[in-house]
C-alpha cells in the first residue's frame, strides 16, 4: 500500500498536513517505545502533497480525482496509535501550541530533506534530536509548593 508524506516545500493546506508533520517528530503518549509516527509494515511512502492540487482553473479537488489509487496520507503508526497520540491533537494543545509545534516540525522536515532523508523515518542525527526536544510541551519554570499556598499574609484566591 502506498501512502503519502508531504514535502516541506508544499505549504500546509490544512491542519491535517501540519498534524502529520508534528506526529512524525513526537513520541507516542500511549506507549513507551515509539519516538514518533512511523509507517506500519507493508506501507511504502511516496513524497508529495496530493490534497492541495492547484490550477489556474481554480480548486479542482471539488471534481474528484481521475486516479482511483491516489495515495492518502499516513495516519496510523507502527505502534498502532494515530496522529493525536503523537502530540498533534489541536483540541488538547490549543491553536498557539499546535502552530508552534507545526513550525518546528516543518523545519525538521526541511532539515531531513536537505540530507535526502525525508522519507527515512528511522534516520536521526544530533540536530534532529535537538529540535525534537523543542517540540515537546513547554515545561513551566514556576512551581507552587503546598506550603506556600497557606502562608500567613497570602492573598486568598
N, C-alpha and C positions, 0 to 999 in steps of 0.2 A: 504494500500500500504506500502511496506517495502522499506526503503532507508537506505543506509549505511553511517556510520560515521567512519573514520579511527582511529585506535588505535595509540596513540603516540609512541608505541613501534615499529610500522611499519615506516621505513624511507620513507619520501615522495618520490614517484617515479616520480612525475611530479608536475608542478606548480599548477594544479587544486586542488590537495590534500592540498597543502600549503594555497591556497586561501580560501578553505573551512574552514580551521582552523582559519585563520585570521578573516574571516567574522563572525564566531561564537562569537568572543570576541570584535567586533567593532560595535558601534552604526550605525544605518542606516542614510545615509546622505540625503535621500529623504523624511524622515518623522521624527517627533519629539518623537514618543512614543517607538520606537524599540531600545533596547540597545544591540542587537546582533542577528545574524541569529538564528531563532527558527523554528522547523518543523511546517508546517501547520496542521490543524485538520485532523485527519484520517491517519496520517503518523506515522508508527511505525519505530523507528530507531533500527538498528542492528549494532553491533560492528564488524568491520573488514575492511580489505583493499582488495577489490575484483578486483582492477585494476592492481595489481602487482604480479600476480602469478609467482612464481619462481620454477624451476625444474632443475634437473641435465640434462634434455633433452633440455634445452635452453628456449627461450621465447615461451611459449605455447599459449599466447594471440593471436598470428597470426593465430591460427587454430579455434578461436571462442570458445564458451562455450557449454558444454553439457546441462547446465541448462538454460532454456528459461526465467525463472523468477528470475535470479540472480539480487540482489538489485543494484541499481545505487546510486550515491552519492546525498545527499541533495543539491539542487540548488536554491530553492525558499523559502523565509522566510514567516512566519506567516503574516507579514506586506504586503506581495505581491511583495516585491522587491527581487532582486537577489544578488549574491555574490559581484559584482562590487560596488553596492550601500552601501555595508557593509565594505568599506575600503580595499578591496582586488583587486583593479584594478592595475595590474602591470604597464600597459602603463601610467597611470596617476601618479603613485608613483615613478617609476624608480626602477631598479633592486636592488639597495642597500637598499632602504627603504622597499621594498617588502620583501627582505630577513630578514631584522631586525624584521619586524612585524611577519614574519613566525617563527622566533626563539622564540619570546615571546609567540606567540600563541601555539606553540608546548609545551613550558614549562608550560603554563596554563593547557593544556590538561593533561600533566603528573601529575600536582597537583590535578586535578579533579579525575584522575584515582586512585591516592593514597588514596582518601577518598571515592572511589566507587561511584562517581557522574559524570562520563564522559558522560553518556547518559541522564543526568538530566539537561536540558537546562535552567531550572529556578533556579537552585541552585547557590548561591553565598555566599561568606564569605569575610572577610577583606583582606585576601591575594589575592583572585581572583580580588576584586575591585581595589586593589593597582596595580596589574600587568596590568589590563585592561587600567588603566590611562597611562601606559607606551606605549601602542600600538598606542594611538592617535598620530597624526602627531606631530613631534617635533616643538616647537614654537621657533622662533628666538628671542634671547635676545637683538638683535640690532634693534633699531627703528630709522627712519630718520624723523626729523621734517621738515615741509615745509620751515621754516625759515633758517635752517642750510644749505640748498641747495643753497641759493642765497647770502651768506655772502661774503663780500669783501675778496679777497685773496684766495678764494677757487679755486681749480683747476677745469677747465671746463671738462666736460665729453667727 
